Amino acid sequence: MNALGPIAALLAGSLLALPATAQSTVTRSQNAASGKATRLLIAPNLKKDCSNGPMPEFKITTAPKNGSVISRSGKLKTPASYRCPNKEAEAQALYYESKPGFTGTDEVLVEIKTSEGTIERQDIRITVDASKKEDSKGKDAKDKSVTDL
C-alpha cells in the first residue's frame, strides 16, 4: 500500500471548501461493494497557504444504518494539479464498509474540521452492490493513493 498516485479527483470530490460561516451541506453519491471497505473522504493537513496545519478531524453526525465507518491516517503526495502541487502531507481518510451481504442504499453525514479550522458538512449517499463497482471518481476501491490509508 505504498502507491502514491494522483489523487486530484478524490481531493476535488472530497474536499469541497465552504466558507467558515456556511451551514450548508454538500450532498454527493458514492458506490461501494458489499462487505468491502470503500474510501469516502480524504483530507490533508494543508492550510490554504500550503503550510502544514493540524490534522483534519471527522465527526460522524449521522452514522450509516447498514454498515460502519473507520478513520485512518497516513501520508500522501498531492498531484501537480492540486492547489499545493507535489506536497508531502499527512492526511485523514474515512472509509465505509457495509454489513456482510447487505445491498441497497446507506447514508452517512460527516462534519470535517479542516486544518484551517473551518467546518465542512457532507451528506454521502452510498449505493451498495453485491458486485465490485468503481467509486464515483472512476477509481477502483482498492486503488491506494495514500500510504497506509
Protein Blocks (a to p, Z undefined) as FASTA:
>chain_A
ZZccdfklmmmmmmccddfklcbdcdddddddehiacdfbdcdfbdfkopacdddddddf
bdcfkbccddddddddddfkbmbghiacddddddddddehiacddddddddddfkopacd
ddddddddfbdcddfkopafklcfbghZZ
